[in-house]
Structure formats: C-alpha cells, structure tokens
Amino acid sequence: MLHDVELTLPEGALVRVVGRNGAGKSTLLRLLTGTTAPARGSIAGIPEAVGYAPERFPRGQPFTVRAYLRHMARLRGLRRGPAKEAAAAVTERLAMTELLRTPLRELSKGAAHKVGLAQAFLAPSGLLVLDEPFSGLDDQARTAVTAMIREAARDDAAVVFSAHGPTPGLADVPRWLVADGAVRAIAPDEPAGEAESEAEADDDPPPIRIELTVPEDEAERVERSLRARGYEPRRVAG
C-alpha cells in the first residue's frame, strides 16, 4: 500500500519507475492514469488525453488487431480516416503489420503486449503511462518504443514508464523509486539496490524450441510474421 506520496509531474517530464516486484509500481501507474482512485488524498491535473499500456494486455476481446486499434483511435478522438492512418503507422513502427488480421484471442503473450503498446501511442497524449513496455520485446521493437517515448516527451507529454533491467537509450532518465509504501525521486546515477535488477515474475510456462524448415524464397516472410507475433526466430544454415 502506498502512503504519503507527494509528486509533481510537469509537461514534457520523462520518468522511469523502479522498485521490487510487489512494491506498488503498477498501483502508482494506475493512480496516475485515474483508473484507480486513491483511498485518501487526491490526484490533480490528470490530462483529458491519457495513453496507458498496462503490463498485461486483455486478449479476450472480439476484435482483430486492426479493428481494435482503429476502434481505440476513434475513442481517442480521431476521425475514421486519421484513425486508419494512425493504426497503420504505429503497427509499421512496431513491425507488427503481419498481425493486423489476427483475432486478439489468438495472439501470443508477446504479440498482445505489442498491441497494448500500439494503442497507447495512437494519438497525442498529455500523459503517457507504460507499465513494463520493454518486457519480451525484440531489439527492433525496443529501439522503436524508446524512440516513441522520447518523441512523446518532446511533444510535451508527461511520460512515466516502469522497467526492470537496463534501458538503452533511456539511461539518463530521472527515476521514482517505489519502496516500503513510499515513492521518492532519485537521480539517474543513484543506486536503487536490487530494484532494477530483479527479474520479472512470470507465471507462463517455460518456452520450448521448435525447428521449422521453409523454402528459401519464403524465409523472409515467415521470419517477419513470427517476429511480429512475439516469437524469436533465428535463421540458420540449411
């Protein structure tokens, strides 16, 4: 439980939230977005436009990826044409165009995570909140998300994200340390104990390795499709 938290988040701020599993990071992020109300005290100045990507994307929805993203873009205030363009642009940046016709229920955990990130970036926001955005992403997607976070902050959005482990391209970002029910600001180079190195809890079964042989002229298409779905294909010599 968080208590006695006093924080200010100005326009264009970029903050990384760190802390041990169970410390309250996700609770803090939900409070910032207004999806959870504080039991005591208040949160003032939440922007009308908020982009939020929870750690786990709810896959049990009756949409394809394309329909879901266009629907979310419309909810964010975009007209039909701009909504289509926004969905196409963000899926291209995250290398997930192969997923557009896939029903949400059929997505892998990694692919669903990409969809959750995509919907958060669909339209400009006054506040962008990302819970473990880099979890399970390949290098290409990590680079894209890092750039998109920087761009949102440059466009005056306040951006708050949580992350375990190193965050290349964002190492200079100020941090909020969540520990013992409190939140305090710490400098980018200030040690945070075990908070940043602790591995993420994962209730999913361990991955298994599957070998797949495809014709040479189809290799690129299959590799691109698998990567878009959240898997990690590795091409080897025949």
N, C-alpha and C positions, 0 to 999 in steps of 0.2 A: 504494500500500500504506500502510495506517495503522500508526502505531507510537507507543509511549509515550503512549497515550491514558489519562487518568485523569479520569473524570467521575462525578458523582453526580446522580441524578435522583429527587428526593423525590416523595411522593404529591402530586397536585394541581399539579405543575410543568407549565408550558407553555413549550415551547422551539421556536424556528424554526432549522432547519439551513440554512446558506448556504455557497456555495462554487462555484468554476468547474466546468463540466462535466468529468467525469473525475477530480475531486479526491478522490472517495471517499464522497460523501454517501449514495448508495444502499447502499454497503457498510456504512457506520456504522449505517444504519437496520436492515439485516438482522441485524447483530450484536446490536442492542438487542432484537430480537424473538426471538432464538435460532434463526432459520432458517439462519444462518451461524455456524459456531464459530470463535473466534479461533485463529490458528496458535500464538500464545503468550499467556500471561496467562489471565485468566478474567473472566467477567461474572456477578455475583452478584445475587440478588434479583429475577430476572425473574418477574413475577406469573403465576399459573396462567392467568388470563384475559387474553389479548392480542388486540387488534384491529389488523389490519395490512392496509393497502391499498398494494400495490406500484404503481410508476409505470405499468406496462403490465399490464392485466388479461388473463389467458389465456382467449381466447374459444373455443378448441377443446374444449368440454365438452358432453356430451349432455344438456343441461338447457334448459328455458325459463328466463327470468328469474325468474318466480315460483317454480318448482320449485327452482332453485338457491338463492335466498335463504331459502326455508323449510328446505332441507337444511342450509345453513350455520347457520341459527338453532338447529336441533336439535343440530348439532355443538357449538355454544356452550353447550349445556346447557338450552335452553328446551324445554318440552313442546310437543306438537303445536298446541294452541290458542294459547298465547303466541307460538309461532314464527310462526304465520299473522299474528297481530296486529302483531308486530314488523316483519315484512316489509312489511305494508300501510302501517304508519306511516312507515317510513323512505322508501319509494318515493313516498309522498304528499309528504313534505317536500322531496324532490329533484325533484318534478314529473316523475316517470317512470312513473306508473301505466299509461300507454299502452304501455309496453314489456313488461308482465308476461307476455304470451303469446308473446313473441318468443323464438325459439331463440338461445342465446348466440352461435352461429356466424354469425348474420345481423346482429349488432349493428355499428353504425359504431364507429369508434375512440372518439368522444365518449360514445356511449351505453354502451359497455363500461366506460369509465372511471367513469361514474356507478354502474354495478353494483358495481364494485370498491370504491368508497367506501361504498355502501349496506351491503355485507356487513360492513365494518369497524365500522359503527355499530349493528349489530343487537342487541347485548346489552351490558350494562355491562362495562367492562374495567378492569383495574388499570393497563394500559399501552395507549395508542392511538398507533400509528405510521402516518403518512400520507406517502407519497412523491409529491411534486408534486400535492397534492389539487386545486389550483385550475386545473390545466392544461386548457385547452379548455372550461371551464365558462362558461355564460351568467351574466349578472348575478344572476338569481334563484337559481340553484344556488350561486353563490359566496356569496351572503348566507346561504343555508341552511347551507352547510358551515361558514362562520365561526361561526354561532350554535351549531351542534352541537359544534364544537371547544371553544368557551367552556363549554358545558354539561358536557361530559365532564370538563374540568378542575375545574369547580365541584363535581362529584361525586367528587372526589379521584382521578381517573385522572391518571397522568402522560402528557402528550400531547407528542409530538415530530413535527414536520412539516417538510418541505423545500419551498421555493418560490422561484421566480425572480420578479423584479419586485415591484411594490407589493402589499401585502396589507391592503386596507382593513378596519378593524375589529380588526386584529392588529398594528398598527404599534408597539405598546408592548411587544411580547413579547421577552424576552431571546433571544439568538441564540448558536448554536455555529458558529464559522467553521472549515470544513474546508479546509486549505491545506498543501501540501508534506508530506503524510503525517501531519500533526498536527491536533488539534482543540482549539480554545480558546474559552472563553466570552467574548462581547463584549456590551456594553450595547446596548439598542435604538437609541440615537442615535450609536453609534460607527461611523465609516465602515468599510465592508467591501470597498473597492476596486471592482473590476469584478464581484465575486462575485454581486451581486444583480441587476445589470442585464444580464448576459449572456443572450442569447436561448437558448432550449432547442434542442438538436439534434433534428431531425425528419426521419426517413427516409421519411415518407409523401409521396406525390405532392402537388403544389400543388392547392388547391381550385379548382373551377370554379363558375361561377354559372349556375343553371338557373332560368328563369322558369316559374311554374305558375299557371294561371288556374283558380279554383274558384268554385262558386256562393256567393253572399253568405252564405246560411244555413249553409254548411259551413266557412266560413273559419276560425272559431274552433277547431273540432275538428281541422282539418288542421294549423293552426299549432301547436296544443298537441301533436299527435302528432309533428310534425317536430322540435319543440324537445326533446321527451323522448328522441328518438333521437340527439340530439347535434348537430343542424343548427341553423342560424341563419336562420330565416325572417324576412322583412321585408315587412310589408303595405304596399302602395302603392295609390294611387287607380287605379280602372279606366279 
